[in-house]
Amino acid sequence: MIVKQYIKDFEKLGFGIFVHFGVYSAVGKGEWSKAVLHISNEEYAEYAKNFIPAEDWAKKLVAHAKTAGARYITITTRHHDGFSLYDTCGLNDYDTVHYCGRDLIREFVDSCNEGGIVPFFYHTLMDWYMPSYEADFNEYLAYLRKSVELLCRNYGKIGGIWFDGMWHKPNSDWQEDELYGTIRKYQPEAMIINNTGLSARGALGHIELDSVTFERGRPQKINTEESPKYIASEMCQVMNSHWGYAENDLSYISPADVIKDLTVCKKCGSNFLLNVGPLPNGYLRTIDSAILEIVGKWVSVNREIMDAVPCDVKIENKDDDFILQTDKAYYILCNNLPMVADPNVALANGSGNYELRFKTDKRIKSIHWLDSGEELKFTQDGSDTLVYTTPFSYGNHLVVRAAKVIFE
């Protein structure tokens, strides 16, 4: 099996922020608003005229990503509405250069590079704006490749391109060899990802694809037996019911859910791509930034495990708990630990020890919680290991708790 270093480097990034940003942000009813709400081209163009992000939108976005502990950002350079956030250089005039006089992707890339964040580009495959998408598919595909070529040629080194929408015409010839070949010509080490949507999570695809996707679904260890090269995986998750900004969408998941999703991704060796839908000025809603801040606190405390990988050593008596590893240590991740509190006010009160059992041939020197440094008691009898975990102390609850196992 061929193993390419840039794919391994992508896995090391681990955690990214997904950004759905475009004219639909000015509509304020979700990224599919034009199609679902039957907004005419003329009315949508009026929204486009009012899509003028703040001058510092990209810098603030990068700052939010860094606060969350993310290492890359994937942004919608063009979504299904066909409006481009980059200079289309004459392919059409349906872009931010013509509407607000700015290349927003240039601003984004520059801010990422300044902030030490790796820029990735989302690009739609389906298109509601270009008539050729339905009338002359070969002509449309030529336009698509020229668009992708601009992104690969004009913005320096990027982390990868994330395609979406091939599921709209599953039986059509998308000329993938030519499309992916265009990327390889200019960005030979860019990740090429093609989202399979909700219907085919984790499915392997074209040989040039470097990662499978799990859209809003818990990742699983992927089967690469049929693939001649090493493949990564990535789960993308939305924080409410829409990917793009929707003013009246209040159905947010909790920060605890986000933390659990992140750790499940680590368990499966999958990257986690968490979505935000900025306001039309490019800033995040208060709740979005607050969730990223909370997640960032967890990442900061448990920074070591962000570089850990799945481990063959299994917790035998707890289905939700698991072990990650680096070359120098194990990391035990515990879900559902109680907190010491008065039983009249705490749902998961506890003050005793909770045993974890696993087998390892490594001799253990010590085990301690990453959040507090508290040493944990353990016993070893041959390969059988028993660890006595402890609950969160009152005033602390980090959702998923990590303990570092140091070897002799």
Solvent accessible surface area in square Angstrom, and as a share of the most:
residue,aa,sasa,rsa
1,M,131,0.58
2,I,102,0.52
3,V,86,0.49
4,K,70,0.30
5,Q,112,0.50
6,Y,25,0.10
7,I,0,0.00
8,K,67,0.29
9,D,63,0.33
10,F,3,0.01
11,E,40,0.18
12,K,123,0.52
13,L,31,0.15
14,G,3,0.03
15,F,0,0.00
16,G,0,0.00
17,I,1,0.01
18,F,3,0.01
19,V,0,0.00
20,H,7,0.03
21,F,1,0.00
22,G,2,0.02
23,V,0,0.00
24,Y,2,0.01
25,S,0,0.00
26,A,25,0.19
27,V,16,0.09
28,G,8,0.08
29,K,122,0.52
30,G,1,0.01
31,E,14,0.06
32,W,85,0.30
33,S,2,0.01
34,K,22,0.09
35,A,36,0.28
36,V,94,0.54
37,L,86,0.43
38,H,161,0.72
39,I,17,0.09
40,S,55,0.36
41,N,85,0.44
42,E,129,0.58
43,E,83,0.37
44,Y,1,0.00
45,A,24,0.18
46,E,91,0.41
47,Y,64,0.24
48,A,1,0.01
49,K,107,0.45
50,N,107,0.55
51,F,2,0.01
52,I,102,0.52
53,P,3,0.02
54,A,28,0.22
55,E,141,0.63
56,D,50,0.26
57,W,0,0.00
58,A,3,0.02
59,K,116,0.49
60,K,86,0.36
61,L,4,0.02
62,V,7,0.04
63,A,54,0.42
64,H,50,0.22
65,A,1,0.01
66,K,107,0.45
67,T,72,0.42
68,A,0,0.00
69,G,6,0.06
70,A,6,0.05
71,R,60,0.22
72,Y,0,0.00
73,I,0,0.00
74,T,1,0.00
75,I,0,0.00
76,T,0,0.00
77,T,0,0.00
78,R,0,0.00
79,H,7,0.03
80,H,2,0.01
81,D,1,0.01
82,G,1,0.01
83,F,2,0.01
84,S,0,0.00
85,L,3,0.01
86,Y,0,0.00
87,D,47,0.24
88,T,0,0.00
89,C,73,0.44
90,G,68,0.66
91,L,55,0.27
92,N,27,0.14
93,D,82,0.43
94,Y,12,0.05
95,D,0,0.00
96,T,1,0.00
97,V,50,0.29
98,H,104,0.46
99,Y,66,0.25
100,C,27,0.16
101,G,58,0.56
102,R,37,0.14
103,D,31,0.16
104,L,0,0.00
105,I,0,0.00
106,R,86,0.31
107,E,45,0.20
108,F,0,0.00
109,V,0,0.00
110,D,56,0.29
111,S,9,0.06
112,C,0,0.00
113,N,89,0.46
114,E,125,0.56
115,G,18,0.17
116,G,65,0.63
117,I,7,0.04
118,V,48,0.28
119,P,6,0.04
120,F,4,0.02
121,F,0,0.00
122,Y,1,0.00
123,H,0,0.00
124,T,0,0.00
125,L,0,0.00
126,M,2,0.01
127,D,3,0.02
128,W,64,0.23
129,Y,65,0.25
130,M,35,0.16
131,P,105,0.66
132,S,8,0.05
133,Y,3,0.01
134,E,125,0.56
135,A,89,0.69
136,D,65,0.34
137,F,39,0.16
138,N,99,0.51
139,E,100,0.45
140,Y,0,0.00
141,L,1,0.01
142,A,34,0.27
143,Y,17,0.07
144,L,1,0.01
145,R,51,0.19
146,K,111,0.47
147,S,0,0.00
148,V,0,0.00
149,E,41,0.18
150,L,11,0.06
151,L,0,0.00
152,C,4,0.02
153,R,124,0.45
154,N,51,0.26
155,Y,9,0.03
156,G,48,0.46
157,K,144,0.61
158,I,3,0.02
159,G,12,0.12
160,G,0,0.00
161,I,0,0.00
162,W,5,0.02
163,F,0,0.00
164,D,13,0.06
165,G,0,0.00
166,M,31,0.14
167,W,89,0.31
168,H,79,0.35
169,K,36,0.15
170,P,99,0.62
171,N,152,0.78
172,S,43,0.28
173,D,103,0.54
174,W,9,0.03
175,Q,40,0.18
176,E,43,0.19
177,D,102,0.53
178,E,89,0.40
179,L,1,0.01
180,Y,0,0.00
181,G,37,0.35
182,T,22,0.13
183,I,0,0.00
184,R,45,0.16
185,K,149,0.63
186,Y,64,0.24
187,Q,13,0.06
188,P,87,0.54
189,E,98,0.44
190,A,0,0.00
191,M,3,0.01
192,I,0,0.00
193,I,1,0.00
194,N,12,0.06
195,N,6,0.03
196,T,35,0.21
197,G,6,0.06
198,L,94,0.47
199,S,105,0.68
200,A,42,0.32
201,R,104,0.38
202,G,18,0.17
203,A,42,0.33
204,L,65,0.33
205,G,56,0.54
206,H,45,0.20
207,I,87,0.44
208,E,51,0.23
209,L,18,0.09
210,D,0,0.00
211,S,3,0.02
212,V,6,0.04
213,T,1,0.00
214,F,11,0.05
215,E,20,0.09
216,R,87,0.32
217,G,10,0.10
218,R,129,0.47
219,P,6,0.03
220,Q,125,0.56
221,K,176,0.75
222,I,35,0.18
223,N,94,0.48
224,T,29,0.17
225,E,156,0.70
226,E,153,0.69
227,S,16,0.10
228,P,82,0.52
229,K,8,0.03
230,Y,56,0.21
231,I,15,0.08
232,A,1,0.01
233,S,6,0.04
234,E,2,0.01
235,M,2,0.01
236,C,1,0.01
237,Q,27,0.12
238,V,6,0.03
239,M,5,0.02
240,N,25,0.13
241,S,65,0.42
242,H,62,0.28
243,W,23,0.08
244,G,3,0.03
245,Y,27,0.10
246,A,6,0.05
247,E,107,0.48
248,N,132,0.68
249,D,9,0.05
250,L,145,0.72
251,S,63,0.40
252,Y,42,0.16
253,I,50,0.26
254,S,45,0.29
255,P,33,0.21
256,A,34,0.26
257,D,59,0.31
258,V,0,0.00
259,I,5,0.03
260,K,70,0.29
261,D,7,0.03
262,L,1,0.00
263,T,1,0.01
264,V,28,0.16
265,C,0,0.00
266,K,17,0.07
267,K,87,0.37
268,C,32,0.19
269,G,27,0.26
270,S,4,0.03
271,N,2,0.01
272,F,0,0.00
273,L,0,0.00
274,L,0,0.00
275,N,3,0.02
276,V,2,0.01
277,G,8,0.08
278,P,0,0.00
279,L,46,0.23
280,P,42,0.27
281,N,56,0.29
282,G,2,0.02
283,Y,66,0.25
284,L,17,0.08
285,R,44,0.16
286,T,116,0.68
287,I,71,0.36
288,D,5,0.02
289,S,27,0.18
290,A,41,0.32
291,I,6,0.03
292,L,1,0.01
293,E,87,0.39
294,I,76,0.38
295,V,0,0.00
296,G,5,0.05
297,K,126,0.53
298,W,4,0.01
299,V,0,0.00
300,S,69,0.44
301,V,60,0.34
302,N,2,0.01
303,R,112,0.41
304,E,73,0.33
305,I,0,0.00
306,M,3,0.01
307,D,88,0.45
308,A,4,0.03
309,V,80,0.46
310,P,54,0.34
311,C,9,0.06
312,D,129,0.67
313,V,26,0.15
314,K,135,0.57
315,I,16,0.08
316,E,101,0.45
317,N,58,0.30
318,K,81,0.34
319,D,138,0.71
320,D,78,0.41
321,D,11,0.06
322,F,14,0.06
323,I,6,0.03
324,L,0,0.00
325,Q,56,0.25
326,T,44,0.26
327,D,145,0.75
328,K,170,0.72
329,A,2,0.01
330,Y,7,0.03
331,Y,8,0.03
332,I,1,0.01
333,L,0,0.00
334,C,1,0.01
335,N,24,0.12
336,N,105,0.54
337,L,13,0.06
338,P,15,0.10
339,M,39,0.17
340,V,60,0.35
341,A,16,0.12
342,D,76,0.39
343,P,97,0.61
344,N,135,0.69
345,V,118,0.68
346,A,19,0.15
347,L,194,0.97
348,A,56,0.44
349,N,60,0.31
350,G,7,0.07
351,S,96,0.62
352,G,38,0.37
353,N,92,0.47
354,Y,72,0.27
355,E,63,0.28
356,L,3,0.01
357,R,107,0.39
358,F,2,0.01
359,K,109,0.46
360,T,8,0.04
361,D,133,0.69
362,K,88,0.37
363,R,118,0.43
364,I,6,0.03
365,K,137,0.58
366,S,24,0.16
367,I,0,0.00
368,H,37,0.17
369,W,0,0.00
370,L,30,0.15
371,D,44,0.23
372,S,72,0.46
373,G,42,0.40
374,E,73,0.33
375,E,110,0.49
376,L,8,0.04
377,K,155,0.65
378,F,56,0.23
379,T,73,0.42
380,Q,35,0.15
381,D,114,0.59
382,G,52,0.50
383,S,41,0.27
384,D,70,0.36
385,T,4,0.02
386,L,36,0.18
387,V,0,0.00
388,Y,54,0.20
389,T,2,0.01
390,T,27,0.16
391,P,14,0.09
392,F,2,0.01
393,S,61,0.39
394,Y,158,0.60
395,G,66,0.63
396,N,77,0.40
397,H,94,0.42
398,L,47,0.23
399,V,26,0.15
400,V,0,0.00
401,R,11,0.04
402,A,1,0.01
403,A,1,0.01
404,K,43,0.18
405,V,0,0.00
406,I,58,0.30
407,F,36,0.15
408,E,151,0.68
